[in-house]
Each structure stands twice: as C-alpha cells, then as structure tokens.
Amino acid sequence: MKKYPCPCCGFKTLEEKPSGTDIICKVCFWHDDYVQAKDVDYWGGANELSLRDSQKNFLNFGAIEERFIKNVRKPTIEEARDLNWKPKA
C-alpha cells in the first residue's frame, strides 16, 4: 500500500493523499486538516496549533505539542521521510 507524507513531520504515515484526510499521524500526532494545510499559520481547526508551529515543535521535541509525546512513536523503515519535505519555517 502506498503511503503519503504527513504535512507536519514529512514521514510517510498517511494512507490517503493529504490534505484533509482527517488521519492522525502516529509519528508526530498531527491531525491532517485541509484548512491548516492551506494556511500554515492558522490556529484552530483539527489542531490547536498552526502547522508552522507544530513543525517547529516536532523538530524540537518529537510531537506537535509536549502533551502528545506519549502518543507518538518513531517512524518505521517503510515510513522514511519524503525527500521533498521541508518545514514551513
């Protein structure tokens, strides 16, 4: 099965092409949201923080928010980061 990169962490964890799949990434805990993917600074929607801030958090401590660290896991070999992914920083 083909996997697609999460807009937040870039690891190939989504079973449907983003954005707006409503899938939660098991690597960073990003809830794939159409509005937040189109406006990377939008707060609210499926995630409390914006995509830009969530990416910064993931790069700093491994989850979109500290309270979700317990909900995430390391990516598998099959979920390698998409080579074209870059943070929105």
Biopython code that builds the backbone (N, CA, C, O; Angstrom):
import numpy as np
from Bio.PDB.StructureBuilder import StructureBuilder

atoms = [
    (1, "MET", "N", (0.844, -1.187, 0.000)),
    (1, "MET", "CA", (0.000, 0.000, 0.000)),
    (1, "MET", "C", (0.886, 1.245, 0.000)),
    (1, "MET", "O", (1.845, 1.335, 0.767)),
    (2, "LYS", "N", (0.561, 2.187, -0.853)),
    (2, "LYS", "CA", (1.317, 3.428, -0.933)),
    (2, "LYS", "C", (1.002, 4.308, 0.277)),
    (2, "LYS", "O", (-0.148, 4.416, 0.702)),
    (3, "LYS", "N", (2.034, 4.925, 0.813)),
    (3, "LYS", "CA", (1.872, 5.851, 1.934)),
    (3, "LYS", "C", (2.298, 7.245, 1.485)),
    (3, "LYS", "O", (3.168, 7.397, 0.628)),
    (4, "TYR", "N", (1.672, 8.254, 2.077)),
    (4, "TYR", "CA", (1.932, 9.650, 1.740)),
    (4, "TYR", "C", (2.538, 10.377, 2.936)),
    (4, "TYR", "O", (2.279, 10.011, 4.083)),
    (5, "PRO", "N", (3.345, 11.404, 2.673)),
    (5, "PRO", "CA", (3.989, 12.113, 3.784)),
    (5, "PRO", "C", (3.015, 12.977, 4.587)),
    (5, "PRO", "O", (2.123, 13.624, 4.039)),
    (6, "CYS", "N", (3.217, 12.961, 5.875)),
    (6, "CYS", "CA", (2.470, 13.836, 6.777)),
    (6, "CYS", "C", (2.926, 15.271, 6.512)),
    (6, "CYS", "O", (4.127, 15.516, 6.396)),
    (7, "PRO", "N", (1.995, 16.223, 6.413)),
    (7, "PRO", "CA", (2.390, 17.615, 6.189)),
    (7, "PRO", "C", (3.235, 18.201, 7.321)),
    (7, "PRO", "O", (3.988, 19.150, 7.103)),
    (8, "CYS", "N", (3.117, 17.645, 8.521)),
    (8, "CYS", "CA", (3.843, 18.197, 9.654)),
    (8, "CYS", "C", (5.258, 17.642, 9.782)),
    (8, "CYS", "O", (6.213, 18.413, 9.880)),
    (9, "CYS", "N", (5.410, 16.318, 9.781)),
    (9, "CYS", "CA", (6.728, 15.719, 10.020)),
    (9, "CYS", "C", (7.415, 15.213, 8.761)),
    (9, "CYS", "O", (8.628, 15.002, 8.763)),
    (10, "GLY", "N", (6.660, 15.016, 7.687)),
    (10, "GLY", "CA", (7.241, 14.561, 6.429)),
    (10, "GLY", "C", (7.424, 13.067, 6.307)),
    (10, "GLY", "O", (7.834, 12.581, 5.252)),
    (11, "PHE", "N", (7.130, 12.322, 7.363)),
    (11, "PHE", "CA", (7.253, 10.866, 7.282)),
    (11, "PHE", "C", (6.020, 10.285, 6.590)),
    (11, "PHE", "O", (4.910, 10.793, 6.750)),
    (12, "LYS", "N", (6.223, 9.242, 5.839)),
    (12, "LYS", "CA", (5.159, 8.642, 5.027)),
    (12, "LYS", "C", (4.280, 7.746, 5.894)),
    (12, "LYS", "O", (4.459, 6.528, 5.941)),
    (13, "THR", "N", (3.333, 8.373, 6.576)),
    (13, "THR", "CA", (2.458, 7.659, 7.507)),
    (13, "THR", "C", (0.992, 7.671, 7.091)),
    (13, "THR", "O", (0.188, 6.929, 7.655)),
    (14, "LEU", "N", (0.631, 8.502, 6.114)),
    (14, "LEU", "CA", (-0.777, 8.639, 5.741)),
    (14, "LEU", "C", (-1.160, 7.664, 4.631)),
    (14, "LEU", "O", (-0.426, 7.499, 3.657)),
    (15, "GLU", "N", (-2.302, 7.028, 4.788)),
    (15, "GLU", "CA", (-2.775, 6.059, 3.803)),
    (15, "GLU", "C", (-3.542, 6.711, 2.666)),
    (15, "GLU", "O", (-3.845, 6.061, 1.665)),
    (16, "GLU", "N", (-3.856, 7.979, 2.811)),
    (16, "GLU", "CA", (-4.517, 8.753, 1.765)),
    (16, "GLU", "C", (-3.677, 9.994, 1.494)),
    (16, "GLU", "O", (-2.918, 10.446, 2.351)),
    (17, "LYS", "N", (-3.823, 10.531, 0.298)),
    (17, "LYS", "CA", (-3.068, 11.725, -0.066)),
    (17, "LYS", "C", (-3.591, 12.938, 0.705)),
    (17, "LYS", "O", (-4.788, 13.223, 0.662)),
    (18, "PRO", "N", (-2.706, 13.660, 1.413)),
    (18, "PRO", "CA", (-3.148, 14.863, 2.127)),
    (18, "PRO", "C", (-3.446, 15.978, 1.126)),
    (18, "PRO", "O", (-2.947, 15.889, 0.004)),
    (19, "SER", "N", (-4.183, 16.975, 1.424)),
    (19, "SER", "CA", (-4.561, 17.305, 2.782)),
    (19, "SER", "C", (-6.054, 17.126, 2.981)),
    (19, "SER", "O", (-6.832, 17.057, 2.029)),
    (20, "GLY", "N", (-6.426, 17.053, 4.246)),
    (20, "GLY", "CA", (-7.825, 16.891, 4.592)),
    (20, "GLY", "C", (-8.261, 15.453, 4.763)),
    (20, "GLY", "O", (-9.452, 15.158, 4.664)),
    (21, "THR", "N", (-7.331, 14.554, 5.015)),
    (21, "THR", "CA", (-7.680, 13.140, 5.156)),
    (21, "THR", "C", (-8.338, 12.838, 6.493)),
    (21, "THR", "O", (-9.012, 11.818, 6.639)),
    (22, "ASP", "N", (-8.147, 13.716, 7.464)),
    (22, "ASP", "CA", (-8.670, 13.527, 8.818)),
    (22, "ASP", "C", (-7.923, 12.415, 9.559)),
    (22, "ASP", "O", (-8.406, 11.916, 10.576)),
    (23, "ILE", "N", (-6.747, 12.025, 9.055)),
    (23, "ILE", "CA", (-5.928, 10.989, 9.673)),
    (23, "ILE", "C", (-4.957, 11.641, 10.656)),
    (23, "ILE", "O", (-4.431, 12.723, 10.393)),
    (24, "ILE", "N", (-4.725, 10.983, 11.776)),
    (24, "ILE", "CA", (-3.743, 11.453, 12.754)),
    (24, "ILE", "C", (-2.443, 10.683, 12.543)),
    (24, "ILE", "O", (-2.428, 9.453, 12.539)),
    (25, "CYS", "N", (-1.366, 11.418, 12.370)),
    (25, "CYS", "CA", (-0.054, 10.818, 12.162)),
    (25, "CYS", "C", (0.440, 10.202, 13.468)),
    (25, "CYS", "O", (0.408, 10.846, 14.517)),
    (26, "LYS", "N", (0.895, 8.956, 13.401)),
    (26, "LYS", "CA", (1.378, 8.260, 14.589)),
    (26, "LYS", "C", (2.803, 8.673, 14.973)),
    (26, "LYS", "O", (3.274, 8.348, 16.063)),
    (27, "VAL", "N", (3.483, 9.389, 14.076)),
    (27, "VAL", "CA", (4.863, 9.811, 14.343)),
    (27, "VAL", "C", (4.912, 11.180, 15.020)),
    (27, "VAL", "O", (5.769, 11.408, 15.873)),
    (28, "CYS", "N", (4.007, 12.099, 14.657)),
    (28, "CYS", "CA", (4.045, 13.445, 15.255)),
    (28, "CYS", "C", (2.728, 13.861, 15.924)),
    (28, "CYS", "O", (2.695, 14.838, 16.672)),
    (29, "PHE", "N", (1.649, 13.125, 15.657)),
    (29, "PHE", "CA", (0.305, 13.355, 16.182)),
    (29, "PHE", "C", (-0.425, 14.515, 15.493)),
    (29, "PHE", "O", (-1.387, 15.052, 16.041)),
    (30, "TRP", "N", (0.029, 14.902, 14.294)),
    (30, "TRP", "CA", (-0.668, 15.914, 13.504)),
    (30, "TRP", "C", (-1.966, 15.317, 12.972)),
    (30, "TRP", "O", (-1.971, 14.208, 12.437)),
    (31, "HIS", "N", (-3.063, 16.049, 13.118)),
    (31, "HIS", "CA", (-4.363, 15.670, 12.570)),
    (31, "HIS", "C", (-4.486, 16.375, 11.219)),
    (31, "HIS", "O", (-4.643, 17.595, 11.166)),
    (32, "ASP", "N", (-4.417, 15.618, 10.144)),
    (32, "ASP", "CA", (-4.385, 16.193, 8.801)),
    (32, "ASP", "C", (-5.655, 16.999, 8.530)),
    (32, "ASP", "O", (-6.753, 16.448, 8.460)),
    (33, "ASP", "N", (-5.487, 18.289, 8.383)),
    (33, "ASP", "CA", (-6.589, 19.243, 8.256)),
    (33, "ASP", "C", (-6.414, 20.070, 6.990)),
    (33, "ASP", "O", (-5.351, 20.651, 6.771)),
    (34, "TYR", "N", (-7.435, 20.126, 6.167)),
    (34, "TYR", "CA", (-7.370, 20.842, 4.890)),
    (34, "TYR", "C", (-7.080, 22.327, 5.085)),
    (34, "TYR", "O", (-6.202, 22.878, 4.421)),
    (35, "VAL", "N", (-7.803, 22.973, 5.983)),
    (35, "VAL", "CA", (-7.647, 24.416, 6.193)),
    (35, "VAL", "C", (-6.244, 24.741, 6.684)),
    (35, "VAL", "O", (-5.621, 25.683, 6.196)),
    (36, "GLN", "N", (-5.747, 23.978, 7.636)),
    (36, "GLN", "CA", (-4.421, 24.253, 8.198)),
    (36, "GLN", "C", (-3.302, 23.932, 7.209)),
    (36, "GLN", "O", (-2.221, 24.514, 7.293)),
    (37, "ALA", "N", (-3.545, 23.021, 6.281)),
    (37, "ALA", "CA", (-2.537, 22.739, 5.254)),
    (37, "ALA", "C", (-2.441, 23.887, 4.253)),
    (37, "ALA", "O", (-1.364, 24.172, 3.728)),
    (38, "LYS", "N", (-3.555, 24.534, 3.995)),
    (38, "LYS", "CA", (-3.569, 25.651, 3.040)),
    (38, "LYS", "C", (-3.079, 26.947, 3.665)),
    (38, "LYS", "O", (-2.487, 27.781, 2.980)),
    (39, "ASP", "N", (-3.319, 27.124, 4.960)),
    (39, "ASP", "CA", (-2.860, 28.310, 5.688)),
    (39, "ASP", "C", (-2.012, 27.829, 6.858)),
    (39, "ASP", "O", (-2.545, 27.515, 7.923)),
    (40, "VAL", "N", (-0.703, 27.771, 6.670)),
    (40, "VAL", "CA", (0.210, 27.164, 7.652)),
    (40, "VAL", "C", (0.302, 27.934, 8.967)),
    (40, "VAL", "O", (0.900, 27.444, 9.925)),
    (41, "ASP", "N", (-0.281, 29.129, 9.029)),
    (41, "ASP", "CA", (-0.282, 29.920, 10.264)),
    (41, "ASP", "C", (-1.641, 29.921, 10.965)),
    (41, "ASP", "O", (-1.820, 30.617, 11.964)),
    (42, "TYR", "N", (-2.596, 29.151, 10.451)),
    (42, "TYR", "CA", (-3.948, 29.100, 11.014)),
    (42, "TYR", "C", (-3.957, 28.288, 12.305)),
    (42, "TYR", "O", (-3.550, 27.127, 12.321)),
    (43, "TRP", "N", (-4.421, 28.905, 13.376)),
    (43, "TRP", "CA", (-4.586, 28.232, 14.669)),
    (43, "TRP", "C", (-6.036, 27.800, 14.788)),
    (43, "TRP", "O", (-6.941, 28.549, 14.422)),
    (44, "GLY", "N", (-6.257, 26.618, 15.287)),
    (44, "GLY", "CA", (-7.612, 26.103, 15.443)),
    (44, "GLY", "C", (-7.857, 25.008, 14.418)),
    (44, "GLY", "O", (-6.916, 24.493, 13.813)),
    (45, "GLY", "N", (-9.092, 24.661, 14.227)),
    (45, "GLY", "CA", (-9.373, 23.556, 13.325)),
    (45, "GLY", "C", (-9.098, 22.238, 14.033)),
    (45, "GLY", "O", (-9.347, 22.108, 15.232)),
    (46, "ALA", "N", (-8.591, 21.271, 13.299)),
    (46, "ALA", "CA", (-8.337, 19.944, 13.875)),
    (46, "ALA", "C", (-7.196, 19.961, 14.889)),
    (46, "ALA", "O", (-7.153, 19.116, 15.783)),
    (47, "ASN", "N", (-6.280, 20.907, 14.762)),
    (47, "ASN", "CA", (-5.141, 21.032, 15.679)),
    (47, "ASN", "C", (-5.186, 22.403, 16.346)),
    (47, "ASN", "O", (-5.541, 23.393, 15.708)),
    (48, "GLU", "N", (-4.835, 22.462, 17.604)),
    (48, "GLU", "CA", (-4.846, 23.757, 18.285)),
    (48, "GLU", "C", (-3.794, 24.697, 17.717)),
    (48, "GLU", "O", (-4.052, 25.886, 17.534)),
    (49, "LEU", "N", (-2.602, 24.163, 17.436)),
    (49, "LEU", "CA", (-1.513, 24.986, 16.910)),
    (49, "LEU", "C", (-1.513, 24.992, 15.389)),
    (49, "LEU", "O", (-2.096, 24.117, 14.749)),
    (50, "SER", "N", (-0.854, 25.985, 14.827)),
    (50, "SER", "CA", (-0.714, 26.058, 13.369)),
    (50, "SER", "C", (0.248, 24.970, 12.888)),
    (50, "SER", "O", (0.991, 24.388, 13.679)),
    (51, "LEU", "N", (0.222, 24.708, 11.593)),
    (51, "LEU", "CA", (1.142, 23.744, 11.001)),
    (51, "LEU", "C", (2.587, 24.198, 11.201)),
    (51, "LEU", "O", (3.454, 23.391, 11.540)),
    (52, "ARG", "N", (2.841, 25.475, 10.994)),
    (52, "ARG", "CA", (4.200, 26.008, 11.159)),
    (52, "ARG", "C", (4.713, 25.780, 12.595)),
    (52, "ARG", "O", (5.830, 25.298, 12.781)),
    (53, "ASP", "N", (3.907, 26.120, 13.595)),
    (53, "ASP", "CA", (4.320, 25.940, 14.989)),
    (53, "ASP", "C", (4.425, 24.458, 15.364)),
    (53, "ASP", "O", (5.296, 24.066, 16.140)),
    (54, "SER", "N", (3.535, 23.647, 14.808)),
    (54, "SER", "CA", (3.582, 22.207, 15.072)),
    (54, "SER", "C", (4.844, 21.586, 14.501)),
    (54, "SER", "O", (5.441, 20.706, 15.120)),
    (55, "GLN", "N", (5.251, 22.037, 13.328)),
    (55, "GLN", "CA", (6.503, 21.542, 12.742)),
    (55, "GLN", "C", (7.696, 21.919, 13.613)),
    (55, "GLN", "O", (8.586, 21.099, 13.836)),
    (56, "LYS", "N", (7.718, 23.145, 14.103)),
    (56, "LYS", "CA", (8.813, 23.574, 14.983)),
    (56, "LYS", "C", (8.866, 22.695, 16.225)),
    (56, "LYS", "O", (9.940, 22.265, 16.646)),
    (57, "ASN", "N", (7.703, 22.432, 16.808)),
    (57, "ASN", "CA", (7.645, 21.591, 17.993)),
    (57, "ASN", "C", (8.132, 20.178, 17.683)),
    (57, "ASN", "O", (8.897, 19.601, 18.456)),
    (58, "PHE", "N", (7.693, 19.621, 16.561)),
    (58, "PHE", "CA", (8.123, 18.270, 16.209)),
    (58, "PHE", "C", (9.642, 18.208, 16.071)),
    (58, "PHE", "O", (10.274, 17.268, 16.554)),
    (59, "LEU", "N", (10.220, 19.194, 15.420)),
    (59, "LEU", "CA", (11.669, 19.205, 15.246)),
    (59, "LEU", "C", (12.403, 19.392, 16.576)),
    (59, "LEU", "O", (13.525, 18.913, 16.737)),
    (60, "ASN", "N", (11.773, 20.087, 17.527)),
    (60, "ASN", "CA", (12.395, 20.337, 18.834)),
    (60, "ASN", "C", (12.256, 19.174, 19.811)),
    (60, "ASN", "O", (13.216, 18.817, 20.495)),
    (61, "PHE", "N", (11.046, 18.575, 19.878)),
    (61, "PHE", "CA", (10.865, 17.530, 20.893)),
    (61, "PHE", "C", (10.069, 16.314, 20.437)),
    (61, "PHE", "O", (9.727, 15.468, 21.264)),
    (62, "GLY", "N", (9.760, 16.198, 19.132)),
    (62, "GLY", "CA", (9.215, 14.949, 18.613)),
    (62, "GLY", "C", (7.714, 14.780, 18.575)),
    (62, "GLY", "O", (7.231, 13.676, 18.320)),
    (63, "ALA", "N", (6.947, 15.854, 18.823)),
    (63, "ALA", "CA", (5.486, 15.801, 18.737)),
    (63, "ALA", "C", (4.978, 17.221, 18.474)),
    (63, "ALA", "O", (5.707, 18.194, 18.667)),
    (64, "ILE", "N", (3.718, 17.331, 18.030)),
    (64, "ILE", "CA", (3.187, 18.666, 17.729)),
    (64, "ILE", "C", (2.994, 19.508, 18.981)),
    (64, "ILE", "O", (3.046, 20.737, 18.925)),
    (65, "GLU", "N", (2.769, 18.842, 20.115)),
    (65, "GLU", "CA", (2.677, 19.508, 21.411)),
    (65, "GLU", "C", (3.306, 18.579, 22.449)),
    (65, "GLU", "O", (3.275, 17.360, 22.285)),
    (66, "GLU", "N", (3.867, 19.136, 23.498)),
    (66, "GLU", "CA", (4.506, 18.319, 24.533)),
    (66, "GLU", "C", (3.538, 17.309, 25.135)),
    (66, "GLU", "O", (3.941, 16.199, 25.485)),
    (67, "ARG", "N", (2.282, 17.677, 25.259)),
    (67, "ARG", "CA", (1.309, 16.764, 25.879)),
    (67, "ARG", "C", (1.062, 15.513, 25.038)),
    (67, "ARG", "O", (0.489, 14.544, 25.535)),
    (68, "PHE", "N", (1.485, 15.518, 23.772)),
    (68, "PHE", "CA", (1.282, 14.362, 22.903)),
    (68, "PHE", "C", (2.517, 13.477, 22.754)),
    (68, "PHE", "O", (2.481, 12.500, 22.005)),
    (69, "ILE", "N", (3.591, 13.792, 23.439)),
    (69, "ILE", "CA", (4.810, 12.981, 23.328)),
    (69, "ILE", "C", (4.514, 11.511, 23.629)),
    (69, "ILE", "O", (5.066, 10.618, 22.987)),
    (70, "LYS", "N", (3.651, 11.269, 24.594)),
    (70, "LYS", "CA", (3.318, 9.890, 24.971)),
    (70, "LYS", "C", (2.513, 9.166, 23.891)),
    (70, "LYS", "O", (2.393, 7.941, 23.932)),
    (71, "ASN", "N", (1.964, 9.903, 22.931)),
    (71, "ASN", "CA", (1.129, 9.308, 21.883)),
    (71, "ASN", "C", (1.877, 9.009, 20.587)),
    (71, "ASN", "O", (1.311, 8.397, 19.682)),
    (72, "VAL", "N", (3.128, 9.425, 20.483)),
    (72, "VAL", "CA", (3.856, 9.266, 19.219)),
    (72, "VAL", "C", (4.852, 8.116, 19.291)),
    (72, "VAL", "O", (5.167, 7.609, 20.368)),
    (73, "ARG", "N", (5.342, 7.716, 18.116)),
    (73, "ARG", "CA", (6.342, 6.661, 18.025)),
    (73, "ARG", "C", (7.347, 7.041, 16.945)),
    (73, "ARG", "O", (7.112, 7.968, 16.170)),
    (74, "LYS", "N", (8.443, 6.337, 16.896)),
    (74, "LYS", "CA", (9.444, 6.561, 15.849)),
    (74, "LYS", "C", (8.908, 6.008, 14.533)),
    (74, "LYS", "O", (8.144, 5.043, 14.539)),
    (75, "PRO", "N", (9.294, 6.603, 13.405)),
    (75, "PRO", "CA", (8.850, 6.068, 12.114)),
    (75, "PRO", "C", (9.499, 4.717, 11.823)),
    (75, "PRO", "O", (10.616, 4.441, 12.259)),
    (76, "THR", "N", (8.782, 3.890, 11.083)),
    (76, "THR", "CA", (9.343, 2.616, 10.638)),
    (76, "THR", "C", (10.218, 2.867, 9.412)),
    (76, "THR", "O", (10.218, 3.968, 8.862)),
    (77, "ILE", "N", (10.947, 1.870, 8.993)),
    (77, "ILE", "CA", (11.792, 1.991, 7.796)),
    (77, "ILE", "C", (10.936, 2.317, 6.573)),
    (77, "ILE", "O", (11.341, 3.109, 5.722)),
    (78, "GLU", "N", (9.764, 1.713, 6.487)),
    (78, "GLU", "CA", (8.862, 1.946, 5.352)),
    (78, "GLU", "C", (8.288, 3.365, 5.341)),
    (78, "GLU", "O", (7.807, 3.831, 4.308)),
    (79, "GLU", "N", (8.336, 4.044, 6.471)),
    (79, "GLU", "CA", (7.785, 5.389, 6.594)),
    (79, "GLU", "C", (8.850, 6.477, 6.450)),
    (79, "GLU", "O", (8.683, 7.582, 6.967)),
    (80, "ALA", "N", (9.920, 6.176, 5.764)),
    (80, "ALA", "CA", (11.024, 7.140, 5.612)),
    (80, "ALA", "C", (10.493, 8.517, 5.226)),
    (80, "ALA", "O", (9.486, 8.641, 4.529)),
    (81, "ARG", "N", (11.193, 9.545, 5.693)),
    (81, "ARG", "CA", (10.782, 10.916, 5.395)),
    (81, "ARG", "C", (10.841, 11.171, 3.887)),
    (81, "ARG", "O", (11.794, 10.769, 3.219)),
    (82, "ASP", "N", (9.842, 11.825, 3.373)),
    (82, "ASP", "CA", (9.807, 12.190, 1.958)),
    (82, "ASP", "C", (10.966, 13.141, 1.666)),
    (82, "ASP", "O", (11.167, 14.122, 2.382)),
    (83, "LEU", "N", (11.711, 12.853, 0.633)),
    (83, "LEU", "CA", (12.900, 13.654, 0.307)),
    (83, "LEU", "C", (12.559, 15.088, -0.095)),
    (83, "LEU", "O", (13.415, 15.970, -0.025)),
    (84, "ASN", "N", (11.324, 15.325, -0.514)),
    (84, "ASN", "CA", (10.900, 16.669, -0.926)),
    (84, "ASN", "C", (10.301, 17.487, 0.217)),
    (84, "ASN", "O", (9.990, 18.665, 0.036)),
    (85, "TRP", "N", (10.135, 16.873, 1.397)),
    (85, "TRP", "CA", (9.529, 17.566, 2.522)),
    (85, "TRP", "C", (10.501, 18.576, 3.121)),
    (85, "TRP", "O", (11.691, 18.306, 3.285)),
    (86, "LYS", "N", (9.957, 19.745, 3.442)),
    (86, "LYS", "CA", (10.720, 20.782, 4.142)),
    (86, "LYS", "C", (9.777, 21.473, 5.117)),
    (86, "LYS", "O", (8.606, 21.675, 4.796)),
    (87, "PRO", "N", (10.260, 21.838, 6.301)),
    (87, "PRO", "CA", (9.397, 22.569, 7.231)),
    (87, "PRO", "C", (9.030, 23.943, 6.673)),
    (87, "PRO", "O", (9.754, 24.508, 5.853)),
    (88, "LYS", "N", (7.910, 24.462, 7.123)),
    (88, "LYS", "CA", (7.397, 25.751, 6.652)),
    (88, "LYS", "C", (8.034, 26.928, 7.364)),
    (88, "LYS", "O", (7.562, 28.057, 7.229)),
    (89, "ALA", "N", (9.079, 26.693, 8.109)),
    (89, "ALA", "CA", (9.753, 27.740, 8.881)),
    (89, "ALA", "C", (10.229, 28.817, 7.965)),
    (89, "ALA", "O", (10.824, 29.795, 8.419)),
]
sb = StructureBuilder()
sb.init_structure("model")
sb.init_model(0)
sb.init_chain("A")
sb.init_seg("    ")
for serial, (resi, resn, name, xyz) in enumerate(atoms, 1):
    if name == "N":
        sb.init_residue(resn, " ", resi, " ")
    sb.init_atom(name, np.array(xyz, "f"), 0.0, 1.0, " ", f" {name:<3s}", serial, name[0])
structure = sb.get_structure()
